[in-house]
């Protein structure tokens, strides 16, 4: 992928499983304010990707608006971008910029209003024996073996199932922001799940979670989000950012089940009501 800013055109290599996917063509966003000053450093150049088939809704095309995260102000810049509905992959932030489609809705959990439902209480009680540790973003072979088992069981036909250890390590460690890993282990020390997260100034952004496919009944993906809610409460932080809710995609529609969910609409975060979006 070639991404240029100013007069330079650095080449950034993305592994096959990157959320940005394959970006054979990028160009400055077609709007007069595509060079944006954040107040945190130099102007930031946004680029629009070429259209590719949407991985979530069949028959639609996907485009993204992307910006590179670099320099000492990258973390603070990404804090602002997260509140504007952006996500991160490696050293880039992105958000959908699809023509004639607004299926991707940014969502987050408002921690102060969160109260367990019957189903989330069940998941919490089921996973209380697991010990969780928030760690520096350092890849290990133990994590990679779990990652490979998860991909082969749940997403066998995806690009991520073909990732090698170097690509997995890049996914974890190639970050210009405050990235961390959460490892969940059972009482015997076995690794049950791993969550890749970004620390923000107002909470956490859940980047990617994978877990032992033999533990499907434990709902470990849900538990990783509930743990982040509890961690936010322990540290007085306000939000857990979940990425995009897509009502037409079973892979993404599950996020509507979390209590105290908010959605970004016309620049404002509002209580999530799926019925309004159908």
C-alpha positions in Angstrom: 0.0 0.0 0.0 1.4 3.4 -1.0 0.4 6.3 1.2 1.8 9.7 0.5 1.7 12.9 2.4 3.3 16.1 1.3 6.0 15.2 -1.2 6.9 11.7 0.2 5.3 8.4 -0.6 6.4 5.9 2.1 5.3 2.3 1.5 3.5 0.6 4.4 3.2 -3.2 4.3 0.0 -4.6 5.7 -0.3 -8.3 6.6 -3.3 -10.2 5.0 -5.4 -10.0 8.1 -5.2 -6.3 8.6 -8.6 -4.6 9.1 -7.5 -2.2 6.3 -7.3 -5.1 4.0 -5.6 -4.7 0.6 -5.4 -1.0 -0.4 -4.0 -1.0 -3.9 -4.9 2.7 -4.4 -5.2 5.7 -2.1 -5.7 9.3 -2.9 -6.3 12.5 -0.9 -9.8 12.7 0.4 -12.0 14.7 -2.0 -12.9 17.6 0.2 -11.3 21.0 0.9 -10.4 20.2 4.5 -8.6 16.9 3.9 -5.5 18.3 5.6 -6.6 18.7 9.2 -4.7 20.3 12.1 -5.4 18.6 15.4 -3.7 21.2 17.6 -1.3 18.4 18.6 1.3 18.7 15.9 1.6 18.9 12.1 -1.3 18.8 9.7 -2.7 15.3 9.1 -3.4 14.2 5.5 -6.5 12.0 5.1 -6.7 9.6 2.2 -9.6 7.7 0.6 -9.1 4.1 -0.5 -10.3 2.6 -3.8 -13.6 0.7 -3.6 -13.4 -3.1 -2.9 -16.1 -5.7 -2.2 -17.6 -5.2 1.3 -16.6 -8.1 3.6 -19.8 -7.7 5.7 -22.7 -7.0 3.4 -22.8 -9.0 0.1 -23.2 -7.0 -3.1 -21.9 -3.7 -1.7 -18.6 -1.9 -2.1 -16.4 -0.7 0.8 -14.2 2.5 0.9 -12.3 3.8 3.8 -10.9 7.2 4.9 -7.4 6.6 6.5 -4.8 8.7 8.2 -1.3 7.8 9.4 -0.6 7.9 13.1 2.9 9.2 13.6 5.0 11.3 16.0 4.7 12.3 19.6 1.1 13.4 19.3 -0.1 10.2 17.7 -1.8 8.8 20.9 -3.6 12.1 21.6 -4.6 12.5 18.0 -6.1 9.0 18.0 -8.1 9.8 21.2 -9.8 12.5 19.1 -10.3 10.2 16.1 -11.9 7.5 18.3 -14.5 9.9 19.4 -15.1 10.7 15.7 -15.7 7.0 14.9 -12.3 5.9 13.7 -10.6 2.6 14.4 -6.9 1.6 14.2 -4.9 -0.9 12.3 -1.1 -0.9 12.9 -0.1 2.8 12.4 -3.2 3.9 10.6 -6.6 5.1 11.7 -9.6 4.5 9.4 -13.3 4.8 9.2 -15.9 3.8 6.5 -16.4 6.3 3.7 -18.8 4.3 1.5 -21.0 5.9 -1.1 -24.7 5.3 -0.7 -24.2 3.1 2.4 -24.2 3.9 6.1 -24.5 0.4 7.5 -21.4 0.7 9.7 -22.4 2.5 12.9 -19.7 3.4 15.5 -20.8 2.2 19.0 -19.4 2.4 22.5 -20.5 1.4 26.0 -21.2 4.2 28.4 -19.6 2.7 31.6 -21.4 4.9 34.1 -24.8 3.8 32.8 -23.9 0.1 32.4 -25.9 -2.4 34.4 -25.7 -6.1 33.8 -28.5 -7.9 32.0 -29.4 -11.5 32.8 -27.2 -12.7 29.9 -24.1 -10.6 30.8 -24.4 -11.6 34.4 -24.3 -15.2 33.3 -21.2 -14.6 31.3 -19.5 -12.8 34.2 -20.3 -15.6 36.7 -19.1 -18.2 34.2 -15.7 -16.6 33.8 -15.0 -15.4 37.3 -12.3 -18.2 37.7 -10.2 -16.7 34.9 -7.4 -14.4 35.9 -6.8 -11.4 33.6 -3.6 -9.4 33.2 -3.1 -6.2 31.3 0.3 -6.4 29.6 2.6 -4.6 27.2 1.9 -5.3 23.5 4.5 -8.1 23.1 3.6 -11.1 20.9 4.4 -14.7 22.1 4.3 -18.0 20.4 1.8 -19.2 23.0 -0.6 -16.4 21.9 0.1 -17.1 18.3 -0.8 -20.8 18.7 -4.1 -19.8 20.3 -4.7 -17.2 17.5 -4.1 -19.8 14.8 -6.5 -22.3 16.5 -9.2 -19.7 16.8 -8.8 -18.6 13.1 -8.9 -22.1 11.8 -12.0 -22.9 13.9 -14.0 -19.7 13.4 -12.7 -18.0 10.3 -11.0 -20.7 8.2 -11.6 -18.9 4.9 -10.4 -15.5 6.0 -7.0 -13.9 5.3 -6.2 -13.9 9.0 -6.2 -17.7 9.1 -3.1 -17.6 6.8 -1.1 -15.2 9.0 2.3 -16.3 10.1 4.0 -15.4 13.3 5.8 -12.4 11.9 2.4 -11.0 10.7 0.8 -11.7 14.0 3.6 -10.0 15.8 3.2 -7.0 13.5 -0.5 -6.8 14.3 0.3 -6.7 18.0 3.4 -4.6 18.2 3.2 -2.2 15.2 1.4 0.7 17.0 2.1 4.3 17.5 -0.5 4.6 20.3 -1.1 3.2 23.8 -1.7 -0.4 22.9 -1.9 -3.3 25.4 -2.8 -6.9 25.6 -5.1 -8.6 28.1 -4.4 -12.3 28.7 -7.1 -14.4 30.4 -5.9 -17.6 32.1 -7.7 -20.4 33.9 -6.6 -21.5 37.4 -4.2 -24.0 35.9 -2.4 -21.2 34.0 -3.7 -22.2 30.5 -4.2 -19.3 28.2 -8.0 -19.1 27.4 -8.3 -15.8 25.6 -6.3 -12.7 24.5 -7.6 -9.2 23.8 -5.7 -6.5 21.9 -6.8 -3.1 23.1 -5.9 0.5 22.9 -5.8 2.8 25.9 -7.6 6.1 25.3 -7.9 9.2 27.4 -11.5 8.3 28.1 -11.5 4.5 28.2 -10.5 1.5 26.0 -10.9 0.6 22.4 -11.4 -3.1 21.8 -9.3 -3.9 18.7 -9.4 -7.7 18.4 -10.1 -10.7 20.6 -9.4 -14.4 20.1 -9.9 -17.4 22.4 -9.7 -21.1 22.7 -12.3 -22.5 20.3 -12.9 -25.4 22.7 -14.4 -22.9 25.2 -17.2 -21.6 23.0 -19.8 -22.0 25.8 -17.9 -19.5 28.0 -18.6 -16.6 25.7 -15.1 -15.4 26.1 -15.5 -12.6 23.4 -18.3 -11.1 25.5 -16.3 -11.6 28.7 -13.3 -9.6 27.3 -15.7 -6.6 26.8 -17.3 -7.0 30.2 -13.8 -7.1 31.8 -12.9 -3.8 30.0 -16.0 -2.3 31.4 -15.0 -3.3 34.9 -11.4 -2.1 34.3 -12.8 1.3 33.2 -14.8 1.5 36.4 -11.7 0.7 38.5 -9.9 3.6 36.9 -12.7 6.1 36.5 -12.8 5.9 32.7 -16.0 6.5 30.8 -16.2 4.4 27.6 -15.4 1.1 25.9 -15.3 1.6 22.2 -16.5 -1.5 20.2 -16.0 -0.4 16.6 -18.9 -0.8 14.2 -22.3 -2.3 14.6 -23.7 -3.6 11.3 -27.3 -4.8 11.6 -27.1 -6.7 8.3 -24.0 -8.7 9.4 -24.3 -11.5 12.0 -20.6 -11.1 12.7 -21.2 -7.5 13.9 -24.8 -7.3 15.0 -24.1 -9.0 18.3 -22.8 -5.7 19.7 -26.4 -4.5 20.2 -26.7 -6.9 23.1 -24.5 -4.9 25.4 -26.3 -2.6 27.9 -25.7 1.2 27.9 -24.6 1.2 24.2 -24.2 4.5 22.4 -24.0 5.2 18.7 -22.4 8.1 16.8 -24.8 10.0 14.6 -24.1 13.3 12.9 -21.2 14.0 15.2 -23.1 13.3 18.5 -23.1 10.1 20.6 -26.7 9.1 21.4 -28.3 6.1 23.2 -28.3 3.2 20.9 -31.7 2.0 19.6 -31.4 -0.5 16.8 -35.0 0.0 15.7 -34.2 3.5 14.7 -31.5 2.3 12.3 -33.4 -0.4 10.5 
